[in-house]
Amino acid sequence: CLVVLRDPGGIAYAAAAVVFAVVAVVSWRRRAHSPTIAAALTLVMVGACWWAVSLAVAVASTDETVAAIATLVTFPGASSMVAAFVCLGLAIVRPQWEPRRRVVAALFVEPVLITLAAVTNPWHLLVYRGAGAVHLTGSAGWTHGPVFWLYTWYGYLAMAVGIGLIAWGWWKASPAFRGQRLTLLLSALIPVV
């Protein structure tokens, strides 16, 4: 942990993780009025927090194996965040919407698959390749495999759907909610840029 606090990248990711955790807690505590929106936002923030913590460790660790494992551990957080973001978009467009089990299961197929692929990457090298990928060392020199690119394209497509839904929700919202929706929309666009 102290290594993270010495590396500027580690500090940035750790600070982001704290912000995501605080937003997740606040959102969860205020779920009474809009439980589906609050639950989806909480899951988005928990996924983002996981992702940021994993990246903080990956960029700041001086141990190559720890950095390599942290690099692979980013996938569950990021992909769960994206799945929850689609749910958030649906909940904003239709505030009375409650996700059915099939929808949730369908959205979380990709996070489960990419997590399994990341965990087994040393055996097949489909997520990351390069020197050290088999032995979980030297992650800075790894290159992206075909599963990584599928995961990336799926993530961007799902984020585009979520952003489109939030934009539509902003457009349809009453003036009382437009500011909130616009803030969420602009916040969602930051990582895309």
Secondary structure, 3 states (H helix, E strand, C coil): CCCHHHCHHHHHHHHHHHHHHHHHHHHHHCCCCCHHHHHHHHHHHHHHHHHHHHHHHHHHCCCHHHHHHHHHHHHHHHHHHHHHHHHHHHHHHCCCCCCCHHHHHHHCHHHHHHHHHHHCHHHHCCCEECCCCCCCCCHHHCEECHHHHHHHHHHHHHHHHHHHHHHHHHHHCCHHHHHHHHHHHHHHHCCCC
